[in-house]
Amino acid sequence: MSGYVVVGSQWGDEGKGKVVDLLGTNVNMVVRFQGGNNAGHTVVVNNKKIILHLLPSGILNADATCIIGPGVVVNLSVLFKEIDTLESQGFTCDHLKISDRAHLLMPYHVKIDELQELRAGAGKIGTTKNGIGPCYADKYTRIGIRVCDLRDWDVFQEKLKVVLAQKNEEIVKLFNAEPFNYDEMVATFKEYRERLLPMICDATDKINKALDAKQVVLFEGAQANMLDINYGTYPYVTSSSPTAAGVCEGAGVSPRKLDHIIGVTKAYSTRVGEGPFITELQGDEAHALREKGSEYGATTGRPRRVGWLDLPVVRQAVLINGLTEMALTKLDILTGYDKLPVCIGYEIEGKEYDTVPASLKDYAKAKPVYKYFDGWTEDISNARTFDELPVNCQKYVRFIEEYTGTKFCLVSVGPDRNANIVLRDILK
């Protein structure tokens, strides 16, 4: 087997980009299988922070084919800006390919996303306003425009004419906003087309041929399990499935070809946007953890909500994704705390539960049930073996493994790509 999947086990921002980048130095192919530029994957190389939104985090490995898969929605303006930025820093993107079945995220998707959030007021979802939801909505109502449509310029223009007329009517009548100009949009996409054509491929065929040839293929998603459209805190979720099952749909591969499913878990909890968050901290305590962990959205710059580790959430990710191992990130941020609470269940109207409730009403009533661990004061950023970690730190890590029934293959103790304790080399 040669298929590896990296998924988030909380609400996103767990550090998937770092893990994919680290693994991506030893693989033949990296595939982004869902989401869009609502992702913000941060990779630190030689103390230089690189933020990727659409490009797979393995793009920094010039020897690995990087593919944007069929399940991704692609904003070409963002994509080309991202490519230009990387190339200006000395990296190459010649190894990037884009699925002909991926959907194009159009300017009207972004505009409608912004207008919907503004109109919703206090009831807003808290999206990144990048048009992801409206683009997926068009996909499932079967009026989306795909990458393959750009190959036949007449087909693209005709589809755009029909869809843009619908979108302009919606923008004007529902939101009283300015419509888009068809000719201007056609001119813009004509320029995009010339640059995009050499990158377009049948991604599903290419991915499966690589897997069948026993090449190592790494699948990378955006967001995380608690933002999944089916299993997250609905409706405060994303519009696709960032789970391991999403790989099968979003890349076109059989689940039998997935060998390792790695869940990335932050040593505490964060989330961006609206929605329930049982272990959330407030006031000075939240501010201190946020600043220490630099918890600001890589895509939006918004301050992330922060809280203690919620283990029922992580265990749900283990169950739904079938995690074979986990990677723990930002453990170094917890250095200096006297006591570290870890949520092991929820109390709802006098009863204790260790599963995540579906109902937002139940979620709102839930109070965290904490188990407390003694903290540590030692600097762990230079630790490269597990035994170098303080005893209390080791206990914290081992309890997470015990509770979730899943072992860690990697523990990150700093932002740099080399600041890791490798517990098990899963690529051997």
KEMAR-723404 format. One line per field, with one value per residue (C-alpha): residue in three letters; x negated, y negated, z negated; residue number from 1; chain. Coordinates in steps of 0.2 Angstrom, whole numbers, plus 5000, padded with zeros to 4 digits. Each point is the difference from the previous one (the first is absolute). Layout:
BEGIN
vonu: c(ALA:...)
X: c(X:...)
Y: c(Y:...)
Z: c(Z:...)
seke: c(NUM:...)
fipa: c(A:...)
This chain:
BEGIN
vonu: c(MET:SER:GLY:TYR:VAL:VAL:VAL:GLY:SER:GLN:TRP:GLY:ASP:GLU:GLY:LYS:GLY:LYS:VAL:VAL:ASP:LEU:LEU:GLY:THR:ASN:VAL:ASN:MET:VAL:VAL:ARG:PHE:GLN:GLY:GLY:ASN:ASN:ALA:GLY:HIS:THR:VAL:VAL:VAL:ASN:ASN:LYS:LYS:ILE:ILE:LEU:HIS:LEU:LEU:PRO:SER:GLY:ILE:LEU:ASN:ALA:ASP:ALA:THR:CYS:ILE:ILE:GLY:PRO:GLY:VAL:VAL:VAL:ASN:LEU:SER:VAL:LEU:PHE:LYS:GLU:ILE:ASP:THR:LEU:GLU:SER:GLN:GLY:PHE:THR:CYS:ASP:HIS:LEU:LYS:ILE:SER:ASP:ARG:ALA:HIS:LEU:LEU:MET:PRO:TYR:HIS:VAL:LYS:ILE:ASP:GLU:LEU:GLN:GLU:LEU:ARG:ALA:GLY:ALA:GLY:LYS:ILE:GLY:THR:THR:LYS:ASN:GLY:ILE:GLY:PRO:CYS:TYR:ALA:ASP:LYS:TYR:THR:ARG:ILE:GLY:ILE:ARG:VAL:CYS:ASP:LEU:ARG:ASP:TRP:ASP:VAL:PHE:GLN:GLU:LYS:LEU:LYS:VAL:VAL:LEU:ALA:GLN:LYS:ASN:GLU:GLU:ILE:VAL:LYS:LEU:PHE:ASN:ALA:GLU:PRO:PHE:ASN:TYR:ASP:GLU:MET:VAL:ALA:THR:PHE:LYS:GLU:TYR:ARG:GLU:ARG:LEU:LEU:PRO:MET:ILE:CYS:ASP:ALA:THR:ASP:LYS:ILE:ASN:LYS:ALA:LEU:ASP:ALA:LYS:GLN:VAL:VAL:LEU:PHE:GLU:GLY:ALA:GLN:ALA:ASN:MET:LEU:ASP:ILE:ASN:TYR:GLY:THR:TYR:PRO:TYR:VAL:THR:SER:SER:SER:PRO:THR:ALA:ALA:GLY:VAL:CYS:GLU:GLY:ALA:GLY:VAL:SER:PRO:ARG:LYS:LEU:ASP:HIS:ILE:ILE:GLY:VAL:THR:LYS:ALA:TYR:SER:THR:ARG:VAL:GLY:GLU:GLY:PRO:PHE:ILE:THR:GLU:LEU:GLN:GLY:ASP:GLU:ALA:HIS:ALA:LEU:ARG:GLU:LYS:GLY:SER:GLU:TYR:GLY:ALA:THR:THR:GLY:ARG:PRO:ARG:ARG:VAL:GLY:TRP:LEU:ASP:LEU:PRO:VAL:VAL:ARG:GLN:ALA:VAL:LEU:ILE:ASN:GLY:LEU:THR:GLU:MET:ALA:LEU:THR:LYS:LEU:ASP:ILE:LEU:THR:GLY:TYR:ASP:LYS:LEU:PRO:VAL:CYS:ILE:GLY:TYR:GLU:ILE:GLU:GLY:LYS:GLU:TYR:ASP:THR:VAL:PRO:ALA:SER:LEU:LYS:ASP:TYR:ALA:LYS:ALA:LYS:PRO:VAL:TYR:LYS:TYR:PHE:ASP:GLY:TRP:THR:GLU:ASP:ILE:SER:ASN:ALA:ARG:THR:PHE:ASP:GLU:LEU:PRO:VAL:ASN:CYS:GLN:LYS:TYR:VAL:ARG:PHE:ILE:GLU:GLU:TYR:THR:GLY:THR:LYS:PHE:CYS:LEU:VAL:SER:VAL:GLY:PRO:ASP:ARG:ASN:ALA:ASN:ILE:VAL:LEU:ARG:ASP:ILE:LEU:LYS)
X: c(5000:4994:5014:4998:5014:4997:5016:5004:5008:5007:5006:4986:4983:4993:4984:5004:4989:4984:5004:5003:4985:4989:5007:5000:4982:5000:5015:5003:5016:5011:5018:5012:5017:5013:5003:4993:4991:5009:4985:4985:4986:4984:4983:4984:4984:4983:5011:5009:5019:5009:5019:5009:5018:5003:4984:4996:4988:4989:4997:4983:4993:4996:4998:5018:5015:5012:5019:5015:5013:5018:5008:4991:5008:4987:4999:4988:4996:4994:4991:4990:4995:4995:4989:4992:4996:4992:4990:4994:4993:4990:5012:5006:5018:4997:5005:5018:5015:5019:5014:5011:5015:4996:5013:4995:5004:5006:5000:5019:4998:4989:5012:5015:4991:4996:5018:5008:4989:5004:5018:5000:4994:4999:5005:4985:4990:4983:4994:4983:5011:4989:5016:4997:5018:5008:4988:5004:5019:4999:4990:5015:5013:4991:4997:4981:4986:4986:4982:5003:5012:4985:4993:5014:5001:5017:5007:4993:5007:5018:5000:4994:5013:5015:4993:4995:5017:5007:4988:5001:5019:4997:4987:5011:5017:4996:4985:5002:4982:4991:5000:4985:4995:5000:4987:4988:5001:4998:4984:4993:5003:4993:4983:5002:5003:4984:4990:5011:5001:4983:5004:5017:5000:5011:4995:5010:4991:4983:5002:5006:4986:4988:5008:5000:4982:4997:4994:5003:5015:5005:5018:5002:5017:5005:5009:5004:5012:5010:5003:5006:5017:5007:4991:4995:5009:5013:5004:4984:4990:4991:5009:4990:4994:4982:5000:4991:5016:4999:4984:5009:5013:4988:4986:5008:4992:5006:4999:4990:4985:4999:4987:4996:5013:4991:5010:4992:5004:4996:4995:5014:5016:5003:5014:5003:5018:5016:5007:4999:4983:5002:4982:4999:4990:5005:4991:4982:4998:5005:4990:4984:5002:5005:4984:4989:5006:5001:5018:5005:5008:4988:5014:5010:4988:5014:4996:5004:5011:4989:5004:4993:4999:5016:4997:5018:4998:4983:5007:5015:4987:4991:5016:5007:4983:4993:4984:4985:4989:5000:4988:5000:4996:4996:4996:4987:5013:5006:4984:5001:5018:5001:5016:5006:5019:5005:5018:5005:5019:5015:5013:5017:5014:4992:4995:4982:4996:4984:5007:5003:5018:5008:5013:4993:5013:4992:4983:5004:5005:4984:4987:4983:4995:4981:4986:4985:4982:4984:4991:4982:4988:4986:4997:5004:4996:4983:5007:4998:5004:5014:4989:4994:5017:5004:5009:5016:5000:4998:5015:5011:4995:5003:5017:5006:4994:5009:5016:5001:4993:4988:4981:4990:4988:4993:5000:4996:4991:4997:5006:4984:5002:4986:5007:5008:4998:5003:5007:5003:4994:5016:4992:4988)
Y: c(5000:4982:4988:4988:4988:4985:4993:4988:5008:4984:4984:4996:4991:5015:4999:5011:4990:5003:5019:5001:4990:5011:5016:4993:4999:5019:5004:5001:4990:4988:4998:4987:5008:4987:4982:4985:4985:4999:5011:4992:5012:4993:5007:4993:5003:4992:4989:4994:5001:5006:5000:5011:4999:5010:5008:5017:4998:5012:4987:4996:5017:4997:5019:5004:4998:4989:5001:4990:5013:5001:4996:4983:4984:4989:4981:4997:4982:5007:5015:4989:4987:5015:5007:4983:4997:5017:4998:4983:5008:5013:5015:5008:5005:5009:5016:4994:5008:4996:5012:4997:5005:4986:4986:4982:4988:4985:4981:5001:5014:4989:4985:5011:5007:4982:4994:5016:4998:4981:5003:5014:4988:5008:5016:5001:5016:4992:5005:4994:4991:5008:5007:5018:5004:4992:5009:5017:4995:4997:5017:5009:4991:5004:4983:5000:4996:5012:4999:5011:4987:4988:5012:4996:4981:5000:5012:4989:4984:5008:5007:4984:4990:5010:5001:4982:4994:5011:4993:4982:5001:5007:4987:4986:5006:5008:4989:4984:5001:4996:5014:5007:4996:5015:4993:4995:5018:5008:4990:5004:5019:4999:4995:5013:5014:4998:5002:5014:5012:5008:5004:5009:5019:5015:5000:5016:5010:4993:5003:5018:5004:4994:5010:5016:4997:5000:4982:4991:4988:4988:4993:4983:4993:4983:4996:5014:5013:4988:4990:5014:4997:5016:5002:4983:4987:4997:4987:4993:5011:4999:5006:5016:5015:4998:5018:5015:5005:4983:5007:5013:4988:4985:5009:5015:5014:5016:5001:5016:4990:4989:5008:4986:4988:4987:4988:4984:4994:4984:5001:4989:4994:4986:4995:4986:4992:5004:5016:5009:5002:5009:4998:4982:4988:4981:4984:4999:5019:5001:4985:5008:5017:4991:4989:5014:5012:4986:5005:4989:5007:5003:4996:4986:4993:5002:5004:5018:5006:5010:5013:5016:5016:5008:5019:5006:4989:5009:5017:4997:4996:5016:5010:4991:4999:5017:4992:5011:4988:4982:4985:4988:4982:4984:5010:4987:4987:5008:4998:4989:5005:5006:5011:5006:5004:5013:5002:5019:4998:4988:4998:4996:4998:5010:5015:5003:5004:5004:4998:4983:4995:4997:4987:4982:4998:5015:4993:4983:5009:5010:4997:5007:5014:4997:5012:4989:5003:4993:4988:4998:4985:5007:4994:5015:4991:5009:5018:5012:5016:5004:5003:4983:4993:4996:5014:4990:4996:5018:5004:4988:5007:5018:4996:4994:5016:5010:4991:5000:5017:4994:4998:4984:5002:4982:4987:4982:4989:4984:4991:5005:5015:5009:4997:5017:5016:5014:5015:5011:4997:5005:4998:5015)
Z: c(5000:5003:4996:4986:4994:4988:4992:4986:4984:4993:5008:5012:4997:4992:5010:5014:5012:4990:4999:5019:5003:4989:5008:5017:5001:5002:5011:5019:5001:4989:5003:4993:5000:4994:4995:5008:4995:4983:4995:4992:4998:4992:5003:4992:5010:4993:4989:5015:4999:5016:5000:5013:5004:5016:5004:4991:4986:5009:5014:4991:5006:5018:5002:4995:5013:4992:5005:4996:5001:5006:4984:4998:5005:5009:4999:5015:4994:4983:5008:5012:4986:4989:5014:5004:4981:4999:5016:4994:4984:5011:5000:5016:5003:5017:4991:4997:5009:4999:5002:5015:4989:4987:4999:5003:4986:5009:4995:4997:4987:4990:5001:4995:4985:4994:5003:4991:4985:4999:5002:4986:4987:4983:5008:5012:5002:4998:5017:5007:5014:5013:5010:4995:4995:5015:5012:4992:5000:5019:5002:4992:5009:5016:5006:4996:5012:5000:5005:5015:5007:5003:5013:5011:5001:5008:4986:4986:5008:5002:4983:4992:5009:4993:4983:4998:5005:4986:4987:5005:4998:4983:4995:5006:4994:4984:4994:5010:5005:5016:5013:5009:5018:5011:5013:4986:4992:5017:5003:4983:5002:5018:4991:4987:5013:5009:4984:4993:5016:4998:4982:5003:4999:4996:4982:4995:5014:4995:4981:5002:5012:4987:4986:5011:5004:4981:4999:4984:5002:4986:4999:4992:4995:4993:4984:4989:4993:4989:5016:5010:5009:4992:4983:4995:4990:5013:5007:4995:5011:5017:5016:5004:4991:4993:4993:5006:5009:5010:5008:5009:5007:5002:5008:5008:4991:4992:4981:5002:5006:4985:4988:4987:4993:4990:4988:4996:4982:4992:4981:4996:5010:5012:5012:5012:5003:4992:4991:4984:4991:4983:4993:5006:4989:4998:4995:4994:5000:5018:5005:4992:5009:5017:4999:4995:5014:5013:5003:5014:5016:5014:5013:4991:4987:4987:4982:4997:4986:4988:4986:4992:5008:5004:5001:5005:5015:5004:4997:5012:5013:4996:5003:5015:5009:4995:4994:5000:4991:4995:5000:4985:5003:4990:4984:4996:4998:4984:4991:4985:4994:4982:5004:5017:5001:5013:5005:4998:5002:4999:4987:5007:4988:4987:5011:5006:5018:5009:5018:5010:5000:5017:4993:4998:4986:4991:5004:4992:4984:4999:4987:5001:4988:4997:4995:4994:5003:4992:5012:5004:5001:5010:5018:5011:5017:5002:4995:5014:4990:4989:4985:5001:4996:4982:4991:4998:5018:5004:4989:5010:5017:4994:4993:5017:5007:4987:5001:5019:5002:5013:5000:5005:5014:4998:4987:5005:4987:5011:5016:5010:5012:4990:4983:4997:4991:5012:4990:5015:5018:5009:5018:4997)
seke: c(1:2:3:4:5:6:7:8:9:10:11:12:13:14:15:16:17:18:19:20:21:22:23:24:25:26:27:28:29:30:31:32:33:34:35:36:37:38:39:40:41:42:43:44:45:46:47:48:49:50:51:52:53:54:55:56:57:58:59:60:61:62:63:64:65:66:67:68:69:70:71:72:73:74:75:76:77:78:79:80:81:82:83:84:85:86:87:88:89:90:91:92:93:94:95:96:97:98:99:100:101:102:103:104:105:106:107:108:109:110:111:112:113:114:115:116:117:118:119:120:121:122:123:124:125:126:127:128:129:130:131:132:133:134:135:136:137:138:139:140:141:142:143:144:145:146:147:148:149:150:151:152:153:154:155:156:157:158:159:160:161:162:163:164:165:166:167:168:169:170:171:172:173:174:175:176:177:178:179:180:181:182:183:184:185:186:187:188:189:190:191:192:193:194:195:196:197:198:199:200:201:202:203:204:205:206:207:208:209:210:211:212:213:214:215:216:217:218:219:220:221:222:223:224:225:226:227:228:229:230:231:232:233:234:235:236:237:238:239:240:241:242:243:244:245:246:247:248:249:250:251:252:253:254:255:256:257:258:259:260:261:262:263:264:265:266:267:268:269:270:271:272:273:274:275:276:277:278:279:280:281:282:283:284:285:286:287:288:289:290:291:292:293:294:295:296:297:298:299:300:301:302:303:304:305:306:307:308:309:310:311:312:313:314:315:316:317:318:319:320:321:322:323:324:325:326:327:328:329:330:331:332:333:334:335:336:337:338:339:340:341:342:343:344:345:346:347:348:349:350:351:352:353:354:355:356:357:358:359:360:361:362:363:364:365:366:367:368:369:370:371:372:373:374:375:376:377:378:379:380:381:382:383:384:385:386:387:388:389:390:391:392:393:394:395:396:397:398:399:400:401:402:403:404:405:406:407:408:409:410:411:412:413:414:415:416:417:418:419:420:421:422:423:424:425:426:427:428)
fipa: c(A:A:A:A:A:A:A:A:A:A:A:A:A:A:A:A:A:A:A:A:A:A:A:A:A:A:A:A:A:A:A:A:A:A:A:A:A:A:A:A:A:A:A:A:A:A:A:A:A:A:A:A:A:A:A:A:A:A:A:A:A:A:A:A:A:A:A:A:A:A:A:A:A:A:A:A:A:A:A:A:A:A:A:A:A:A:A:A:A:A:A:A:A:A:A:A:A:A:A:A:A:A:A:A:A:A:A:A:A:A:A:A:A:A:A:A:A:A:A:A:A:A:A:A:A:A:A:A:A:A:A:A:A:A:A:A:A:A:A:A:A:A:A:A:A:A:A:A:A:A:A:A:A:A:A:A:A:A:A:A:A:A:A:A:A:A:A:A:A:A:A:A:A:A:A:A:A:A:A:A:A:A:A:A:A:A:A:A:A:A:A:A:A:A:A:A:A:A:A:A:A:A:A:A:A:A:A:A:A:A:A:A:A:A:A:A:A:A:A:A:A:A:A:A:A:A:A:A:A:A:A:A:A:A:A:A:A:A:A:A:A:A:A:A:A:A:A:A:A:A:A:A:A:A:A:A:A:A:A:A:A:A:A:A:A:A:A:A:A:A:A:A:A:A:A:A:A:A:A:A:A:A:A:A:A:A:A:A:A:A:A:A:A:A:A:A:A:A:A:A:A:A:A:A:A:A:A:A:A:A:A:A:A:A:A:A:A:A:A:A:A:A:A:A:A:A:A:A:A:A:A:A:A:A:A:A:A:A:A:A:A:A:A:A:A:A:A:A:A:A:A:A:A:A:A:A:A:A:A:A:A:A:A:A:A:A:A:A:A:A:A:A:A:A:A:A:A:A:A:A:A:A:A:A:A:A:A:A:A:A:A:A:A:A:A:A:A:A:A:A:A:A:A:A:A:A:A:A:A:A:A:A:A:A:A:A:A:A:A:A:A:A:A:A:A:A:A:A)
